[in-house]
Amino acid sequence: MRDALSGLIAGMQRGQGECGCVVKYGRLPSKSYIITIIYMTSPKNLDEFCKRFVEIKKQGWIKTHRSGATGIGKTLEDLLGIEENNNNNPDFENYELKAMRTNANSMLTLFTKTPSPAKINTTLLDMYGFTTENYSNNKKVLHATLFINRMTRLDGTGKSLTIKIENDSLKIVDNNNYSCAFWNKDDLEKAFKKKYLYRLVHVFADSRGGGIDEEFYFHTAWELYGFSFEQMMNLVREGIIAVDIRIGQYPDGRPHDHGTGFRIQQRYLSNLFLCKNVLVSEN
């Protein structure tokens, strides 16, 4: 054990282990050691990702590299050697990486898409907007999360909004059954495929602790592809996908459309796809 540990420490001290990875270690009060392997370059293909992920899984609990909701993604990217990016490029080869906590109940924004017809947000703001103490003026904002078959009340307006499916369209409908905004099938399919240009690798991890002391145990990875509009509509019908209207203000009081978001409960993400391949199973 001492010789093996000495070899790992030597590799760490050189700053570079074998196979383009950094080896880090820490000592616990019990005199046992925690070994973490961090790859220096992103995986070349899916097979290489799987091999690296299996090694990460073998390491057990790993401390987060960042506190908060994005810590799980940042930690996994670091371990795999993937540089953080906010562009539309794939994380590796032809794949985008998505990591989630196994017990997560939070919502994930799938994409943003303003409804039709053109300039409809101005109409929505005029008809359903309300003032709020968050701004020092009397100009309207419109923040509302809409689910099917359930009215969402709009503060101080006496009005409510919901969403309804009609044929292949999704409509915003008020409490008087009036509708002036909608998305058709082509709008929604194009918006989804624009956001998800590549196949997804969906990773699951158990978590414990919180903040900067949160730890992850990465254990499962799926490959997802083949978007299904029909399955998306089914998730809307089941109340699993919601629509977030987010029209706020710029500091000078002008309306600021943050994008109308289509949001899903994270654990149902795979239900949007026709094909799921288990790359690394939990057991």
N, C-alpha and C positions, 0 to 999 in steps of 0.2 A: 504494500500500500504506500509506504514512504517513497519507494522508487518511482512508482507510477505518479504520485502527486508531485514529486520533484520534477518529473518530465513535463507535467502540465504547467507548473509554475515557471519553469525555464521558458516554455513556449510563450507564456503570458508576458514574461519579462522582455522577451525579444519583440513583443507587440504583435507578433504574427504567428499563428499556429499553422498546421498543415491544412491543405485544401483551401487556402485563402480565408482563413477565419481567425478571429481573436479569441483567446481563451481567458476568461476572467474567473477569479475565485474569491471566496470569502470564508471566514472562519466563524463558526458558531460557538457559543459557550460550552457546548458538549464536546468541543474539539473535533467535531466532524466538519466536513468542508462542502461548500456549495460550488459547483462548477457550472459556468454558463458559457456556451459557445455562441459567438456572434459572427456570422458570415460577412465578408467584406464586399461582395458583389452580388447582384440579384441573380436568382435562378435563371438558367438559360432556357429551360423548357419545363413542362409539367412533370416529367419524370424526376428531374433534379429537385423541383419543389417538394415532391413527395418524400424523397430521401432526406432532405433537410428537415421537413416537418416531423418526420419520424424521430430524428435526432433531438429536435426541440421537445417533442412529447416525452422522450426518455429523461429529460432534465427535470421533469416534475414542476414544482411551483417556482415561478420566476417573478421577481419584483417588477412592478410597472416602471416604465421609463418616463412616464408623464402622468400627473394626477388628472382626474376627471374622466368624462365620458370617452374622450378620444385616446385615453391611455392604452387601451387594448390594441387598437390598430397601430399606434406608434410603436409599441413594444414588439409586436409581431413583425412589422416592417424592419425594425432594427435587427432583430434576430436573423431574419432571412437575407439581410443585406440589400433591402429595397430602399431607395432614397424617397423621402417624403415629397409628394408633388401635389399641386392643386390644378393640374391641367388635365386634358382629356387623353393623355397617353396611357397605355397599359402599364400595370405595375411590373409585369414581366411577360416576355413573349407576347401572346395574344390574350392575356388574362388580366382582369381586375380583381384585386383582393378585398374581401369584406370579412371583418372579424366581429364576433358578437359574444357577449357573456351568455352562458347557457340559461341563466335565470332572468334574463333581461325582459322587462315588460315595456320598455320605452319604444317610442315611435321613430321610424326611419323615413326621411324624405326620399321618395323614389325619384321624383323629378318635379320641376316647376313648369307650369303652362298656363298662360293667361287665357281665359275663355273667349269665345267668339260672341258677337261680331267685333270688328275693330273698335277700339276706344271704349269698350264696354265698361272698363274699370271706372271711368268718369261717371257713367250712369249709376253703377253700383254704389259708388261713394255718395253721390247726390241722394239716392233713394233710401239707402240703408245705413249710411255712416252716422257716427255719433261723436260728440266731444268727450274729451278725457282730461283728467287733472295732470296727466303726464306731459302735457304741452301747455305753454303759457299763452294760448290763443283760443279762439272759438271755432277753429277750423276742424272739419270732421276727419276721423280715421275709420277704418273698417277692419277689425280683427275678429275672425270667427272661424271656428272649426266645425265643419258640417259633416254629418253622417246621414245615411239613408234612413228614411222612416222615423226621423227624430228631428224635431224643430229645435234650432239654436236661437235663443233670445238675444236680441241686440240691445245693449244697454240704453235705457231711457228713450227708446224709439217706439215701443209698443209693437214692434215688428219682429218677425222670426224668419229664419231661412233653413232650408234643407236641400238635399240633392235627390234627384229621381232619375231612374233609367227609363228611357223611352226608345225602343228599337235599339239602334247602335249608338245612341247619343246619351250623354250625361248632362242633366240640366240643373241649374240653380233655381229653386222655386221658393216663393215666399208664403206666408201664412194665408194669403188670399188666393193661392194657387196660380199666381202670376209668375211667368218666367221670361227673363230677357237675356239670359246668358247660358251658354252651353259649350260642350266639347263634342265633336263627332269622333267616330272610330279612328279615322286617319290622323286627326290631331293627336290623339292619345298614343297611338302606336308609334308615330314619328317622334314624339317627345320622349317616350321610353327608350326607343332604340338609339336616339341621339345621346342620351345619358349613359346607356349601357351598350357601348359600341363593341365591347368584347365579351367573351365568356367570363363568367364569375367563378372564382374560387371562394367558397363560403366556409369560414373557419369558426369553430366553436371552442370556447374555453370556460372552465369553471373559474370562479373568482372568490377571493376572501380578503378581508380587511378593507380599508378604504383610503382615499387620498393618496399621498405619496407612499403609503405602506401597503397599497393594494397589491395582490399577487394573482397571477394567472397560471392555470394548468391547461395548456393547449392540447386538445385530445382528438378532435374530429375535423375532417376536411371533405367538402363536397365540391364537385364541378357542376355548375348550373348553366344551361343554355336552352334556347328555343322559347322566346317570349310568347305567352298565350293571352290574347286580348279577352277571350271568353273567360279564362280563369281570373283575370283581373276584375272583370265585371262581377263574377261570383263573389269575390272578396269584398267588393263594394256592397253587394247585397247583404253580405253577412256582417257588415259593420266593421270589418277588419281594415279596410282602407277608408281614410277620411280625406276631406278637402279642406285645406287651410287657406283662407283669404287673409292676406297680410298687406294692407294698404296703410302705411304710416305717413310720417312727415319728414321732410328735410329740416335742418335747423332754421331755414328761412320761411318755413310754413308751407312750401310746395308739397303736393302729394308725392309720396315715395312708395312705389310698388315693389315690395320685396319678393314678388313672384308668388303666384297661387300654387301652393305645394300639395302634391299628392303624397300622403303619408301612410305608412303601413306599420303594423306591429311587427317588430323585427323577426320574431320567431316564425312568421308566416312568409318570409321572403321567398323561400324555395317554391312555394305554391304558385308563383307567377310563371314558372318555367315548365316546359313539357318534359325536359330531360334532366335527370339528376344521377350523377355517377359518384359513388362513395369512393373517395381517394384513400382516406385513412379513417378507419372506423374507431369508435370509442373504445372498444374492447380489444 
